[in-house]
């Protein structure tokens, strides 16, 4: 069936939203294999002998000595520790590849160029496309043959495509039943790759299926998307971007970078003000939208992020809520407090782990109590 494009009002305008059967495409991603054209993402490259140490000094992740093939998430923060940019990066063949949201490509490139100073590093745009493959059948030998591989890469690792330009990157997607690969290739080769995958039985799917997979099956769960599940106030702790290099985007044991004071303070002294959770929405009414308010008892307690219809769960959404909102709280969502009428409930399994008091907070509490 004819491809349906994503809404013009969203971050994926012009990309394929679905191919006429969005729920069937989701099911195929669960049981078989699909390919999603995400070539609207912006790919950048860093070359030069200082690229790793230079990027290490201006970002949140420990990347000064990433080994060949290693992939990780990374962030750029403002001076108050709020997230400005998020990207996935891979180290291959003396080049650091970054891919980010389409609307952040130019701002990120401009920022990186501004920060070069005397370092031996050159940030450049790359004419490359990202094709995402999802599904358990990707482990079959026939699928590996199409990609020219003998075996799947390890989680958060990338390998070059034999005798072709580009690379295959495995994302941390949750085990053998939820395999996800990114195929990053020259833009001019994208159509040929999609045709070859189609001949091998890989079903084309749209971003609807990919987004449904992202919010329900990615590791860590509820994996956020910049500018959709975050806003101008978001700090990394609120959306699960703190963790190991393969799963998180902030390393807590690295040197100084812009916004580090906020990261350290929240980690050591206080809990983040908000939390990212999965909401189940009332399916009998009109769907709410990203950015709508979330109310509890007439009081605003958060905002909606990604909203999508899931093949099994029905309408679901990610939401940034005030931390501590109980799982059984009756919620409604909508454009504003006056018209919010779509009922919503928190998926209890999506709640972040119980807050553990950090060493800094314990020390402050001892001082205040006089018990040193």
Secondary structure in CASP SS format (residue, H / E / C, confidence):
PFRMAT SS
TARGET T0000
AUTHOR 0000-0000-0000
METHOD secondary structure of the structure
MODEL  1
X C 1.00
X C 1.00
X C 1.00
X E 1.00
X E 1.00
X C 1.00
X C 1.00
X C 1.00
X C 1.00
X C 1.00
X C 1.00
X C 1.00
X C 1.00
X C 1.00
X C 1.00
X E 1.00
X E 1.00
X E 1.00
X C 1.00
X C 1.00
X C 1.00
X H 1.00
X H 1.00
X H 1.00
X H 1.00
X H 1.00
X H 1.00
X H 1.00
X H 1.00
X H 1.00
X H 1.00
X C 1.00
X C 1.00
X E 1.00
X E 1.00
X E 1.00
X E 1.00
X C 1.00
X C 1.00
X C 1.00
X C 1.00
X E 1.00
X E 1.00
X E 1.00
X E 1.00
X E 1.00
X E 1.00
X C 1.00
X C 1.00
X C 1.00
X H 1.00
X H 1.00
X H 1.00
X H 1.00
X H 1.00
X H 1.00
X H 1.00
X H 1.00
X C 1.00
X C 1.00
X C 1.00
X C 1.00
X C 1.00
X C 1.00
X C 1.00
X C 1.00
X C 1.00
X C 1.00
X C 1.00
X E 1.00
X E 1.00
X E 1.00
X E 1.00
X E 1.00
X E 1.00
X E 1.00
X E 1.00
X C 1.00
X C 1.00
X C 1.00
X C 1.00
X E 1.00
X E 1.00
X E 1.00
X E 1.00
X E 1.00
X E 1.00
X E 1.00
X E 1.00
X E 1.00
X E 1.00
X E 1.00
X C 1.00
X C 1.00
X E 1.00
X E 1.00
X E 1.00
X E 1.00
X E 1.00
X E 1.00
X C 1.00
X H 1.00
X H 1.00
X H 1.00
X H 1.00
X H 1.00
X H 1.00
X H 1.00
X H 1.00
X H 1.00
X H 1.00
X H 1.00
X H 1.00
X H 1.00
X C 1.00
X C 1.00
X C 1.00
X C 1.00
X C 1.00
X C 1.00
X C 1.00
X E 1.00
X E 1.00
X E 1.00
X E 1.00
X E 1.00
X C 1.00
X E 1.00
X E 1.00
X E 1.00
X E 1.00
X E 1.00
X E 1.00
X E 1.00
X C 1.00
X H 1.00
X H 1.00
X H 1.00
X H 1.00
X C 1.00
X H 1.00
X H 1.00
X H 1.00
X H 1.00
X H 1.00
X H 1.00
X H 1.00
X C 1.00
X C 1.00
X C 1.00
X C 1.00
X C 1.00
X C 1.00
X C 1.00
X C 1.00
X C 1.00
X E 1.00
X E 1.00
X E 1.00
X E 1.00
X C 1.00
X C 1.00
X C 1.00
X C 1.00
X C 1.00
X C 1.00
X E 1.00
X E 1.00
X E 1.00
X E 1.00
X E 1.00
X C 1.00
X C 1.00
X C 1.00
X C 1.00
X C 1.00
X C 1.00
X C 1.00
X C 1.00
X E 1.00
X E 1.00
X E 1.00
X E 1.00
X E 1.00
X E 1.00
X E 1.00
X H 1.00
X H 1.00
X H 1.00
X H 1.00
X H 1.00
X H 1.00
X H 1.00
X H 1.00
X H 1.00
X H 1.00
X H 1.00
X H 1.00
X H 1.00
X C 1.00
X C 1.00
X C 1.00
X E 1.00
X E 1.00
X E 1.00
X C 1.00
X H 1.00
X H 1.00
X H 1.00
X H 1.00
X H 1.00
X H 1.00
X H 1.00
X H 1.00
X H 1.00
X H 1.00
X H 1.00
X C 1.00
X C 1.00
X C 1.00
X C 1.00
X C 1.00
X C 1.00
X C 1.00
X C 1.00
X C 1.00
X C 1.00
X C 1.00
X C 1.00
X C 1.00
X C 1.00
X C 1.00
X C 1.00
X C 1.00
X E 1.00
X H 1.00
X H 1.00
X H 1.00
X H 1.00
X C 1.00
X C 1.00
X E 1.00
X C 1.00
X C 1.00
X C 1.00
X C 1.00
X C 1.00
X C 1.00
X C 1.00
X E 1.00
X C 1.00
X C 1.00
X C 1.00
X C 1.00
X C 1.00
X C 1.00
X C 1.00
X C 1.00
X C 1.00
X H 1.00
X H 1.00
X H 1.00
X H 1.00
X H 1.00
X H 1.00
X H 1.00
X H 1.00
X H 1.00
X C 1.00
X C 1.00
X C 1.00
X C 1.00
X C 1.00
X E 1.00
X E 1.00
X E 1.00
X E 1.00
X E 1.00
X E 1.00
X E 1.00
X E 1.00
X C 1.00
X C 1.00
X C 1.00
X C 1.00
X C 1.00
X C 1.00
X C 1.00
X C 1.00
X C 1.00
X C 1.00
X C 1.00
X E 1.00
X E 1.00
X E 1.00
X E 1.00
X C 1.00
X C 1.00
X E 1.00
X E 1.00
X E 1.00
X E 1.00
X E 1.00
X E 1.00
X E 1.00
X E 1.00
X E 1.00
X E 1.00
X E 1.00
X E 1.00
X C 1.00
X C 1.00
X C 1.00
X E 1.00
X E 1.00
X E 1.00
X E 1.00
X E 1.00
X E 1.00
X E 1.00
X E 1.00
X E 1.00
X C 1.00
X C 1.00
X C 1.00
X C 1.00
X C 1.00
X C 1.00
X C 1.00
X C 1.00
X E 1.00
X E 1.00
X E 1.00
X E 1.00
X C 1.00
X C 1.00
X C 1.00
X C 1.00
X C 1.00
X C 1.00
X C 1.00
X E 1.00
X E 1.00
X E 1.00
X E 1.00
X E 1.00
X C 1.00
X H 1.00
X H 1.00
X H 1.00
X C 1.00
X C 1.00
X C 1.00
X C 1.00
X C 1.00
X C 1.00
X C 1.00
X C 1.00
X H 1.00
X H 1.00
X H 1.00
X H 1.00
X H 1.00
X H 1.00
X H 1.00
X H 1.00
X H 1.00
X H 1.00
X H 1.00
X C 1.00
X C 1.00
X C 1.00
END
